[in-house]
Amino acid sequence: MKLPAYLGLGLVLILGGAYTGYWFFVAAKLQAGIEAWVAEQRAAGIGLTFADGSISGYPFAFRRNFGAARIDIPGASPVSLATGSLVAEMRPWNINQVTFAANALDLTLGADSYRAAEAQGSVDIPKAPPADYHQPFLGFAVSMGDLALPAGKRAVTAGPIERLTVQGAIMGPVPVAPDLGQALSGWASAGGVLEVKAFAFSQAPLQATGDGTLALDEALQPLGALSLHAYGVAETVELLAQDGLLDARSAKTAKIMAQGLAKTDDSGRLRVDLSLSLQQGYLWLGPLKLARLPALRW
C-alpha cells in the first residue's frame, strides 16, 4: 500500500523539525559549555582572549569562529598560544571530535617561540575519562606547514620545517595542578605516555614517516622509541657533519648503516628504515649519537 504524498511530506516535516530542535538545543549547550569552561580557566589564572560569537553551521555542523584567539598559561616556564584566526567545528553525528583550522599560529614555551603559517587537525574526546594508563585522555591529529623554529634552534637545519604531521593519543589521567610542569610531572611519574600512531616530517634534505611511543623522564625531557621510513638520510648525515654536529667517525658509521639499510621503493627512490631512540637528551641510531635534542622548559 502506497503512503499518500501528504503523509510522506508530513513525516519529512516532523523529522526535519525534530532535527532542527536537536541542533539548536545542542548548539545552546555547546555555547554554554564554552562560556563555563572559559570562566573556569580564567578563575584558575589562565588568560583567554578570543572574538565574541555564537555557534553556527546549521544543519550539518556546529561551528565556532574564535577569530584571533590567545591562551596564556602561567608557570615557572609560561606557555602561550596565539592564532591569527581559529575556527573549531563538530559534526552533529560525532560531537566527541572537534576539528580546527588556524593560520599564523604562534607557540611560546618559556623563552622559545615557534610560528606556523597554518595548522589544522582534530581532537578526540573520550566519552569517559581514562581509568588507567591503558586508556586515552585525549586523541589528536595536527598538521602544520612552514613551521619556523626559535632563534638558535634547528631540526635538520635552522630553516622552517616544511611540513610536520602527528597523529596520536595522550594515554592515562592527567592530574589537575597549578601549572603545566606539575601536571606533566604527575602524569609522567604515574606512567603516562604519548602514543604516536603516525607522523610525517619534511625538511630538506630529510623526509620521514613513522610511529612510536614517547614519554617524559624525571627532568620532563623526552624519551622513547621511533620507527622511521626515511629518505635523504645520507645527505642529512653529510649536512650534520659539515655543520659540526656529527664528528667524522660518527658520520662515517651513520653513512655505512644508512647504505646497508637502504632499499629501493616502488618509485625508485632509496628509502632507509630506521629505529631511533630518544634518551639522555640525544637522538640515537642504535649506539650512534646523532644529535642533541633541544631542552624543553615547562
Secondary structure, 3 states (H helix, E strand, C coil): CCCCHHHHHHHHHHHHHHHHHHHHHHHHHHHHHHHHHHHHHHHCCCEEECCCCCCECCCCCEEEEEECCEEEECCCCCEEEECCEEEEEEECCEEEEEEEEEEEEEEEECCEEEEEEEEEEEEECCCCCCCCCCCEEEEEEEEEEEEECCCCCCCCCCCCEEEEEEEEEEECCCCCCCCHHHHHHHHHHCCCEEEEEEEEEEECCEEEEEEEEEEECCCCCEEEEEEEEEECHHHHHHHHHHCCCCCHHHHHHHHHHHHHHEEECCCCCEEEEEEEEEECCEEEECCEEEEECCCCCC
